[in-house]
Each structure stands twice: as structure tokens, then as C-alpha cells.
Amino acid sequence: MTGQPASKPNIIFILSDDQGPWALGCAGNDDIHTPVLDSLAANGTRLENFFAVSPVCSPARASLMTGQIPSRHGVHDYLTGVEVGAGAPDYLAGQEIFTDVLADHGYRMGLSGKWHLGANDAPRKGFVHWYGLEGGGSPYTGATMYRNGEREETTTYLTDAITEDALAFLAREGARRQESAAARPGEVEPFFLAVNYTAPHKPWKGQHPKEFEDLYADCAFESCPQEEPHPWQPTVNGVAIGGEPDVRGALVGYFAAVSAMDAAIGRLMAHLQELGLREDTLVIFSSDNGFNCGHHGVWGKGNGTFPQNMYDSSVKVPAIFNWPGRIAPDLIRHELLSAYDIAATILDLVGVDPAPFETGPGSSFAPLLRSGGVASGRAGDAVVVYDEYGPVRMIRTHEFKYVHRHPHGPHELYDLVADPGERRNLMNDAAPHLALVGLRSQLAGWFAKHGVPEFDGAALPVAGAGQHSPLRAVTLGSVTGAADPLGAFTGPNWDGV
């Protein structure tokens, strides 16, 4: 079948779940098998320093969609509670997301996989197809999905079920494009497809196809050294909160989940090629947040410790952009970039004005990606990124990382040139470091600029155990107060707490 050129490119945005920045062959990991993603990187541009906005699922995903930080969009922890049906809140209600803009510009929208931003069964604006996971996590067999609002149970491996759904969407859109091109030459509508895998989110042991588990039967897992447990790592029934009892079994499962997803992405790319759409499709791969499989003595992401951590393994994520002839091939960019830049960047790449998503912290880094591109604009010149998880905030430059925990600490400061592994906390030194005052001032000023008081996370009781209702303004008569966090966040249920 021969594809027809569209006035704007198609977009496939593939998002993994809990994938550390280290969990790719092209990132230097010799343990893991990711040939498809390695090929996408070799024929596209990989971002070496790309950061989630929060080191946990729902806030990170909300920031991807809105280009804003949790202290403006109000999602501060992974979502729990009522997530489907009439009583399920939409946590982004009333906020513009970049897919709204794509829909307004004629894109036909599709979702295959995880949403986890509330009302997970309800298609958003412009989505002609919606195959959404019920909640935020699931076993890899017998998952509950909602197809255009109707509940159904998967009977196959979840990664494959999501892939089959995405393949069917592509086939329908390919056929539709052929029909439209014949009837209305030059007026073919492009599509946007979000393929949101749950891989490699746990559960791990015994959850994944044998052919992928067998890849790691004799693996030494040198990329995941099992250090002494971090002193802040909570446990449940004696097991690290973000891990499983059988550590080697968990490693095999985690790696197998990544490799199974990689093979599934290969099927998507092959189908695009068969449909004649590959040259006209922007493909983006990333993850919602990072992950530690023993790194720093932690199993988990930002909430793998309490208080929550901001290690690079938690906050950095893989990022690959591939568009034949348009995105520079075989290139690694080292600029500090953030997921709050993604919305503006996607719009810019496809020829839509990114300005509505550059009013907050984000800005387009499309010039860095285009073949022959050079740095320009705020993102291109960026030497600082920020992160947030409730009362825990981070500022990171190429040279330093400062982590501030409201109200009393403990705080952390790392010299990333001398100590890239974040091992020596300079806050423990007898005298304050010369960089500290400037970093604190920048951090405070940035969050004051980009947050809003009613959603400010600094004073919220976010423990990393979940958020089960939206923050609401408190109205007493004619007096409107700040956000009411009471009842919005789940307290810890860890051993000894």
C-alpha cells in the first residue's frame, strides 16, 4: 500500500511506564536487549538529559499533557480512588492539553493503553478511538480496559493487547487516508496515536513471555548493582515498597518487560512501513518517570524512599525522536530538557503554533531536533531543570543539584562534576557551599513564578502513597481560601509507620 503525504505529519507518541534512563542498549546498557529502540535512536535523535517533571506517574503525565508543573495543574501524586464511571473525576478538567490543540488542527486522535489522569474510561476531546487501562497499574494478564467507554478484559499479554489495538488503529487510519486521498486530494487528515504501555511497571516475576525472560536467564545485571538498602527506603512486610521479594526474579521480569515492549514497537514500525506511512510519521519514545532497580540502594522511583528522592535515576527518562529526513539522525543531545517542554515541542515540530504552551515553564526545543538544527530559545539555552514531588523540589544544572524539602529538610546538594553518582551530600559539610544561596534563590523564584497558591505542593501532605481526590478551593460564604488538601492524599501504610 502506498501512503499519501499529509499537510501535517502523523504522530505516534510511545510512552513506557517506570523506565529508568539506564534501561536502553543505546544508553550504554550492555545487559538489556532493545534493538528496535536502539535503531530508532540511531536513525533519530536521543536526549541524554531529559527529565520528568515529577518522579512519579500521574503528576509526570499531567505535566506532559499541559506543559505545566504539579503546583499549577494540581496533580501531586499517583492517582487512586474512583478512576472510571460517572463518579470518576477528571483531574485535568478545564485545563488545555496539547492533544486539544492537535484535534483543533484536524488531527484524528487515538489512545491505546494507560491514561491515569482520572476518568480513564472517557475519551478526551478529538479522540476517535480510546482503549484505556482502568487504573494506573495492572497484572500483565487479565487487565481491565475500556474501549470507547465499554469495559472489557484482556485475554492476552497486556503489552501485546495494547499493541494489537494500536495496529488496528493504524490499519483503519491507513485505509481511511487512502479513501480520503482519492476523494479529496490534498485534504488528508493526519492522526495522533498515543501508545501508552504499562511496561516495565511491576509486577515482574513470572509475568512476561518466556522468550523474553529467557534472554536474561544468565544475565549478571551489572547495570543494576544491588547496594545496601537506602536508609529512607520503606518496606511492606519486609519488602522494599517499590520492589518484590525475589530480587533476581524482579530483575529478570523488569528487563523482559522492556524487551517485550521493544519487540512490540518493532511491530508498530513495520506496520507503518507496510502502510506507506513511515516517512510521514513523527515517532517519539519516552517514559513517564525513571526507576531504580537497586540503584542507590532503592527499588522504586521518587516514592521508593520517604522522604521522596530526586536521584537522576528517578527523574531522568529515555527520550528518542525519529522522523526520517526531518529529525537529525544518529545524534545525542546533552542539553538539560524537561517534559514540560514536550507539548510545545510537538506542536512546533508539526507546524502548529506552540505559543499557548510556552506561557509557563516550557518552551519548544524543536530547533535542536531538526536536521541541521541549532540551539535557540529558552529551552535551547537551558542550563537548569526543575522537578517537584509534593513538598520536595529540585533544581539541577550541569554542575550542581540541590534538593529542598519543605519545611525542614533534609536537603541535599551534589557537585555533579566531581560526583556524578550523587554520593556525597555537600549539605553535610561544616560550611555552606558557595553555590547554595544562588540555587535556593533560583528554586524559590521559579516555583513562585510558575505555581499557583491553591495548588502549591510545598505545604501538601504528599507522602508518595497516592492522591485520591482533586484539590479544591475552599469557599466559606464570600471568603475563598487556599486549596484544601484534607482527604486528598493517602497516608503511609509501610512497616513501622
C-alpha positions as CSV (number, residue, x, y, z in Angstrom):
1,M,0.0,0.0,0.0
2,T,1.3,3.5,-0.8
3,G,0.8,6.2,1.7
4,Q,-0.3,9.7,0.7
5,P,1.5,12.8,2.1
6,A,-0.4,14.8,4.6
7,S,-0.3,18.5,5.1
8,K,0.9,17.8,8.6
9,P,2.7,14.7,9.7
10,N,1.2,11.8,11.7
11,I,2.4,11.4,15.3
12,I,3.0,8.3,17.3
13,F,3.9,9.1,20.9
14,I,5.0,5.9,22.7
15,L,5.2,6.2,26.5
16,S,6.6,3.5,28.7
17,D,6.0,3.2,32.5
18,D,8.7,3.4,35.1
19,Q,11.6,3.0,32.7
20,G,14.9,4.2,34.0
21,P,17.2,6.3,31.8
22,W,19.7,3.5,32.0
23,A,17.3,0.8,30.7
24,L,18.2,1.1,27.0
25,G,21.0,-0.5,25.0
26,C,21.7,2.8,23.2
27,A,22.1,4.4,26.6
28,G,25.1,2.2,27.2
29,N,23.5,-0.7,29.0
30,D,25.1,-4.0,27.7
31,D,22.7,-6.2,29.8
32,I,19.5,-5.2,28.1
33,H,18.1,-6.2,24.7
34,T,16.4,-3.2,23.0
35,P,17.3,-3.5,19.2
36,V,14.2,-1.6,17.9
37,L,14.6,1.4,20.2
38,D,18.4,1.4,19.6
39,S,17.6,1.6,15.9
40,L,15.1,4.4,16.4
41,A,17.8,6.3,18.3
42,A,20.5,5.5,15.6
43,N,18.2,6.9,12.9
44,G,16.9,9.8,15.1
45,T,17.9,12.0,18.0
46,R,18.3,10.8,21.6
47,L,18.2,13.2,24.5
48,E,20.8,12.2,27.1
49,N,19.5,14.7,29.8
50,F,15.7,14.6,29.6
51,F,13.8,14.9,32.8
52,A,10.3,14.0,34.1
53,V,8.6,16.9,35.8
54,S,7.9,14.7,38.8
55,P,9.4,11.2,39.6
56,V,6.0,9.5,39.8
57,C,3.4,8.6,37.3
58,S,0.3,10.9,37.3
59,P,2.0,14.2,38.0
60,A,4.5,13.5,35.3
61,R,1.8,12.6,32.8
62,A,-0.2,15.6,33.7
63,S,2.8,17.8,33.0
64,L,3.5,16.1,29.7
65,M,-0.1,17.0,28.6
66,T,-0.3,20.5,30.0
67,G,3.2,21.8,29.9
68,Q,2.7,22.9,33.5
69,I,4.1,21.8,36.8
70,P,2.2,20.0,39.6
71,S,1.9,23.2,41.5
72,R,-0.2,24.6,38.7
73,H,-2.2,21.6,37.4
74,G,-2.8,20.2,40.9
75,V,-1.9,16.5,40.4
76,H,0.8,15.8,43.0
77,D,0.9,12.0,43.4
78,Y,-0.1,8.9,41.5
79,L,-3.9,8.7,41.4
80,T,-6.0,6.2,43.3
81,G,-9.7,6.0,44.3
82,V,-12.5,6.1,41.8
83,E,-11.0,6.1,38.3
84,V,-13.8,5.1,35.9
85,G,-17.5,5.6,35.7
86,A,-19.8,8.5,36.5
87,G,-18.1,9.3,39.8
88,A,-14.6,9.4,38.5
89,P,-13.1,12.9,38.5
90,D,-11.1,14.2,35.5
91,Y,-8.1,15.8,37.2
92,L,-7.3,17.9,34.1
93,A,-10.9,19.2,33.7
94,G,-10.8,22.8,32.5
95,Q,-7.1,22.7,31.6
96,E,-5.9,22.8,28.0
97,I,-3.8,19.9,26.9
98,F,-1.7,19.7,23.8
99,T,-3.9,17.0,22.2
100,D,-6.8,19.5,22.3
101,V,-4.8,21.7,20.0
102,L,-3.9,18.9,17.7
103,A,-7.6,18.0,17.5
104,D,-8.4,21.6,16.7
105,H,-5.9,21.4,13.8
106,G,-7.6,18.4,12.2
107,Y,-5.8,15.5,13.8
108,R,-7.7,12.3,14.4
109,M,-6.8,11.2,17.9
110,G,-6.3,7.7,19.3
111,L,-5.2,6.2,22.6
112,S,-4.0,2.7,23.2
113,G,-3.0,1.9,26.8
114,K,-2.6,3.8,30.1
115,W,-4.0,7.3,30.8
116,H,-4.1,7.5,34.6
117,L,-5.2,11.1,34.8
118,G,-8.7,10.4,36.1
119,A,-11.9,9.3,34.2
120,N,-9.7,6.8,32.5
121,D,-12.7,5.3,30.5
122,A,-13.7,8.6,29.0
123,P,-12.3,9.7,25.6
124,R,-10.9,13.2,25.6
125,K,-11.5,15.9,23.0
126,G,-11.0,14.8,19.4
127,F,-10.3,11.1,20.2
128,V,-12.0,8.9,17.7
129,H,-10.5,5.9,19.4
130,W,-10.0,5.2,23.2
131,Y,-8.6,2.0,24.6
132,G,-7.7,2.9,28.1
133,L,-6.5,1.0,31.2
134,E,-8.8,1.1,34.1
135,G,-6.3,2.3,36.6
136,G,-2.6,3.0,36.9
137,G,-1.3,-0.5,37.3
138,S,-2.3,-4.0,36.3
139,P,-1.1,-7.6,36.1
140,Y,0.1,-8.4,32.6
141,T,-2.7,-10.9,32.2
142,G,-6.4,-10.2,32.7
143,A,-6.2,-6.5,32.6
144,T,-9.3,-4.3,32.6
145,M,-9.6,-1.9,29.7
146,Y,-12.2,0.5,28.4
147,R,-12.8,0.6,24.7
148,N,-14.6,3.8,23.8
149,G,-16.2,3.7,27.3
150,E,-17.1,0.0,27.3
151,R,-15.4,-2.3,29.7
152,E,-13.6,-5.4,28.5
153,E,-11.0,-7.8,29.9
154,T,-7.8,-8.7,28.1
155,T,-7.1,-12.4,27.3
156,T,-3.5,-11.9,26.1
157,Y,-0.3,-10.4,27.5
158,L,-1.1,-6.7,28.1
159,T,1.8,-5.3,26.1
160,D,0.5,-7.4,23.1
161,A,-3.1,-6.3,23.7
162,I,-2.1,-2.7,23.6
163,T,0.0,-3.3,20.5
164,E,-2.8,-5.1,18.7
165,D,-5.2,-2.3,19.4
166,A,-2.6,0.3,18.1
167,L,-2.0,-1.8,15.0
168,A,-5.8,-1.9,14.3
169,F,-6.0,1.9,14.7
170,L,-3.1,2.3,12.2
171,A,-4.8,-0.1,9.7
172,R,-8.1,1.8,9.9
173,E,-6.4,5.2,9.5
174,G,-4.2,3.9,6.7
175,A,-7.3,2.7,4.8
176,R,-9.2,5.9,5.6
177,R,-6.3,8.0,4.3
178,Q,-6.3,6.1,1.0
179,E,-10.1,6.7,0.6
180,S,-9.8,10.4,1.5
181,A,-6.8,11.0,-0.7
182,A,-8.8,9.6,-3.7
183,A,-11.9,11.6,-2.9
184,R,-10.2,14.8,-1.7
185,P,-6.6,15.1,-2.9
186,G,-4.5,17.4,-0.6
187,E,-7.0,17.2,2.3
188,V,-5.9,14.1,4.1
189,E,-6.4,14.3,7.9
190,P,-3.3,13.3,9.9
191,F,-3.5,11.2,13.0
192,F,-2.1,11.2,16.5
193,L,-1.7,7.9,18.3
194,A,-0.7,7.6,22.0
195,V,0.7,4.1,22.7
196,N,1.0,4.1,26.5
197,Y,2.5,0.8,27.6
198,T,2.4,-0.3,31.3
199,A,5.8,-2.0,30.7
200,P,8.1,-2.2,32.6
201,H,5.9,-1.3,35.7
202,K,5.6,-4.1,38.2
203,P,4.5,-6.9,38.6
204,W,7.6,-8.6,37.2
205,K,8.4,-12.1,38.3
206,G,6.5,-14.7,36.1
207,Q,4.5,-12.0,34.3
208,H,6.3,-11.9,30.9
209,P,6.6,-14.2,27.9
210,K,9.2,-16.9,28.3
211,E,11.1,-16.0,25.2
212,F,11.9,-12.6,26.8
213,E,12.6,-13.9,30.3
214,D,15.0,-16.4,28.7
215,L,17.1,-13.6,27.3
216,Y,18.1,-12.9,30.9
217,A,18.5,-16.4,32.3
218,D,22.2,-16.0,32.7
219,C,22.4,-12.2,33.0
220,A,24.7,-10.8,35.6
221,F,22.7,-7.5,35.7
222,E,25.9,-5.5,36.1
223,S,23.8,-2.4,35.2
224,C,21.8,-2.8,38.4
225,P,24.2,-3.2,41.3
226,Q,22.3,-4.3,44.4
227,E,23.6,-1.9,47.1
228,E,22.8,-1.8,50.7
229,P,19.2,-0.7,51.2
230,H,18.8,3.1,51.3
231,P,18.1,4.3,54.9
232,W,14.9,6.0,53.7
233,Q,13.5,3.0,51.8
234,P,10.2,2.0,53.3
235,T,9.2,-1.7,53.4
236,V,5.9,-3.5,53.4
237,N,6.0,-6.9,55.0
238,G,9.8,-6.6,54.9
239,V,10.0,-6.0,51.2
240,A,11.1,-2.7,49.6
241,I,8.0,-0.7,48.8
242,G,8.9,-0.5,45.1
243,G,10.3,-4.0,44.7
244,E,9.4,-7.7,45.0
245,P,10.6,-10.4,47.4
246,D,12.7,-12.2,44.7
247,V,15.2,-9.6,43.6
248,R,16.7,-11.6,40.8
249,G,13.2,-12.6,39.6
250,A,12.2,-9.0,39.6
251,L,15.3,-8.0,37.6
252,V,14.5,-10.7,35.0
253,G,10.9,-9.6,34.8
254,Y,11.8,-5.9,34.5
255,F,14.2,-6.5,31.7
256,A,11.9,-8.9,30.0
257,A,9.1,-6.3,30.1
258,V,11.3,-3.8,28.4
259,S,12.4,-6.3,25.7
260,A,8.9,-7.4,25.1
261,M,7.8,-3.8,24.6
262,D,10.8,-3.2,22.3
263,A,9.6,-6.1,20.1
264,A,6.1,-4.7,20.1
265,I,7.3,-1.3,19.0
266,G,9.1,-3.1,16.2
267,R,5.7,-4.4,15.0
268,L,4.3,-0.9,15.0
269,M,7.2,0.4,13.0
270,A,6.9,-2.5,10.5
271,H,3.2,-1.8,10.1
272,L,3.8,1.9,9.5
273,Q,6.2,0.9,6.7
274,E,3.7,-1.6,5.2
275,L,1.1,1.2,5.1
276,G,3.5,3.6,3.4
277,L,3.3,6.0,6.3
278,R,6.7,5.8,7.9
279,E,8.3,8.7,6.1
280,D,5.3,10.9,7.1
281,T,5.2,10.0,10.8
282,L,6.9,11.6,13.7
283,V,7.7,8.9,16.3
284,I,8.5,9.8,19.9
285,F,9.5,7.4,22.6
286,S,9.8,8.3,26.3
287,S,8.8,7.2,29.8
288,D,6.7,8.9,32.4
289,N,9.4,8.7,35.2
290,G,12.6,7.0,35.9
291,F,13.2,4.0,38.1
292,N,15.8,2.4,40.4
293,C,16.4,-1.3,40.4
294,G,18.8,-1.3,43.3
295,H,20.5,2.0,42.2
296,H,21.3,4.0,45.3
297,G,20.0,1.1,47.3
298,V,16.5,1.9,46.2
299,W,13.8,-0.2,44.5
300,G,11.3,2.2,43.0
301,K,11.1,5.8,41.7
302,G,10.7,9.0,43.6
303,N,8.4,7.4,46.2
304,G,10.8,4.4,46.5
305,T,12.1,6.4,49.6
306,F,10.4,8.5,52.2
307,P,11.0,11.4,52.1
308,Q,10.8,11.2,48.3
309,N,14.1,11.2,46.4
310,M,15.3,13.1,43.3
311,Y,18.2,11.0,42.2
312,D,18.8,11.2,38.4
313,S,17.8,7.5,38.1
314,S,14.4,8.6,39.4
315,V,13.9,11.9,37.5
316,K,15.7,11.3,34.2
317,V,13.8,9.3,31.5
318,P,14.7,8.0,28.0
319,A,13.7,10.2,25.1
320,I,14.0,9.4,21.4
321,F,12.7,11.5,18.4
322,N,12.6,9.9,15.0
323,W,11.2,11.4,11.7
324,P,13.0,10.3,8.6
325,G,14.5,13.3,6.8
326,R,13.2,15.8,9.4
327,I,14.9,14.8,12.7
328,A,18.7,14.7,12.8
329,P,19.9,11.1,12.6
330,D,22.5,9.4,14.9
331,L,22.6,12.4,17.2
332,I,22.7,12.6,21.0
333,R,21.8,16.0,22.6
334,H,23.1,16.8,26.0
335,E,21.1,19.9,26.8
336,L,19.0,19.8,30.0
337,L,15.5,19.5,28.8
338,S,12.2,18.7,30.6
339,A,8.9,17.0,29.9
340,Y,7.2,20.4,30.5
341,D,8.8,21.3,27.1
342,I,7.2,18.4,25.2
343,A,3.8,19.9,24.4
344,A,5.3,23.0,22.8
345,T,7.9,20.9,21.0
346,I,5.4,18.5,19.4
347,L,3.3,21.4,18.2
348,D,6.3,23.2,16.8
349,L,7.6,20.1,15.0
350,V,4.3,19.6,13.2
351,G,3.8,23.2,12.2
352,V,1.3,24.3,14.9
353,D,2.0,27.5,16.9
354,P,3.5,26.3,20.3
355,A,2.9,29.7,22.0
356,P,-0.1,28.6,24.1
357,F,2.2,26.0,25.8
358,E,5.0,28.5,26.3
359,T,3.3,30.7,28.8
360,G,4.5,28.5,31.7
361,P,7.9,26.9,32.2
362,G,8.0,25.0,28.9
363,S,9.3,26.0,25.5
364,S,9.9,24.2,22.3
365,F,13.2,22.6,21.7
366,A,12.3,21.6,18.1
367,P,15.3,23.5,16.7
368,L,17.5,21.1,18.5
369,L,15.9,18.1,16.8
370,R,15.5,19.3,13.2
371,S,18.2,18.1,10.8
372,G,21.0,20.7,11.0
373,G,19.2,22.4,13.9
374,V,21.0,24.7,16.4
375,A,20.0,25.7,19.9
376,S,17.6,28.7,20.1
377,G,15.0,30.0,22.6
378,R,14.7,29.3,26.3
379,A,14.9,25.5,26.0
380,G,17.8,25.5,23.7
381,D,19.8,27.7,26.0
382,A,18.6,25.9,29.2
383,V,21.2,25.1,31.8
384,V,18.7,24.4,34.5
385,V,15.8,22.0,35.0
386,Y,13.4,21.7,37.9
387,D,11.4,18.9,39.5
388,E,8.7,18.6,42.1
389,Y,7.0,15.9,44.2
390,G,4.7,17.4,46.8
391,P,7.0,19.3,49.3
392,V,10.2,18.0,47.6
393,R,11.7,20.3,45.0
394,M,14.9,20.1,42.9
395,I,17.0,22.5,40.8
396,R,19.6,20.9,38.6
397,T,22.3,22.5,36.5
398,H,25.0,20.7,34.6
399,E,27.3,21.3,37.6
400,F,25.0,21.0,40.7
401,K,21.8,19.5,42.0
402,Y,20.0,21.0,45.0
403,V,17.0,19.2,46.6
404,H,14.9,21.2,49.0
405,R,12.3,19.5,51.3
406,H,9.7,21.8,52.8
407,P,9.5,22.7,55.6
408,H,12.5,21.3,57.5
409,G,14.6,19.1,55.1
410,P,16.7,17.1,55.0
411,H,18.2,19.0,52.0
412,E,20.8,17.7,49.5
413,L,23.5,19.4,47.4
414,Y,25.6,17.5,44.9
415,D,28.6,18.6,42.8
416,L,27.7,16.7,39.6
417,V,31.1,17.3,38.0
418,A,33.1,15.7,40.9
419,D,30.3,13.4,42.0
420,P,28.1,12.4,39.1
421,G,26.7,9.4,41.0
422,E,25.2,11.7,43.7
423,R,27.1,10.0,46.6
424,R,28.4,12.9,48.7
425,N,25.8,15.3,50.1
426,L,27.6,18.7,50.5
427,M,24.9,19.8,52.9
428,N,26.7,17.7,55.5
429,D,29.9,19.9,55.2
430,A,30.7,22.2,58.0
431,A,30.5,25.3,55.9
432,P,27.7,26.1,53.4
433,H,28.8,25.7,49.8
434,L,29.2,28.8,47.7
435,A,26.6,27.7,45.2
436,L,23.9,27.1,47.8
437,V,22.5,30.6,48.1
438,G,22.1,31.1,44.4
439,L,20.5,27.7,43.8
440,R,18.0,28.3,46.7
441,S,17.1,31.7,45.3
442,Q,16.6,30.4,41.8
443,L,14.5,27.5,43.1
444,A,12.2,29.6,45.2
445,G,11.7,32.2,42.5
446,W,11.0,29.7,39.8
447,F,8.2,27.9,41.7
448,A,6.8,31.3,42.8
449,K,6.6,32.2,39.2
450,H,5.1,29.0,37.7
451,G,3.0,27.7,40.6
452,V,-0.4,28.9,41.9
453,P,-1.1,29.3,45.6
454,E,-4.2,27.0,45.6
455,F,-2.2,24.1,44.1
456,D,1.2,24.8,45.7
457,G,2.7,21.5,46.7
458,A,5.2,22.9,49.3
459,A,2.7,22.6,52.1
460,L,0.8,19.5,51.0
461,P,1.0,16.2,52.9
462,V,2.2,14.2,49.9
463,A,3.8,11.0,51.2
464,G,4.1,9.1,47.9
465,A,1.2,6.9,48.8
466,G,-1.3,8.3,46.4
467,Q,-3.8,11.1,45.7
468,H,-7.4,10.0,45.6
469,S,-9.3,13.3,45.0
470,P,-8.7,16.6,43.3
471,L,-7.6,19.6,45.2
472,R,-10.5,22.0,45.6
473,A,-10.7,25.7,46.6
474,V,-12.5,26.1,49.9
475,T,-15.4,28.5,49.8
476,L,-16.9,29.8,53.1
477,G,-19.6,32.3,52.4
478,S,-17.9,35.0,50.4
479,V,-14.4,34.0,51.5
480,T,-12.4,31.8,49.3
481,G,-9.4,30.2,50.9
482,A,-6.5,28.1,49.7
483,A,-6.6,24.6,48.4
484,D,-7.9,22.1,50.9
485,P,-5.7,19.0,51.0
486,L,-7.7,17.2,53.7
487,G,-8.6,13.8,52.4
488,A,-6.9,14.2,49.1
489,F,-3.7,12.2,49.9
490,T,-3.2,8.7,51.2
491,G,-1.1,8.3,54.3
492,P,1.8,5.8,54.5
493,N,1.0,2.2,55.3
494,W,4.6,1.0,55.5
495,D,6.2,-1.2,58.1
496,G,6.8,0.7,61.3
497,V,4.6,3.6,60.3
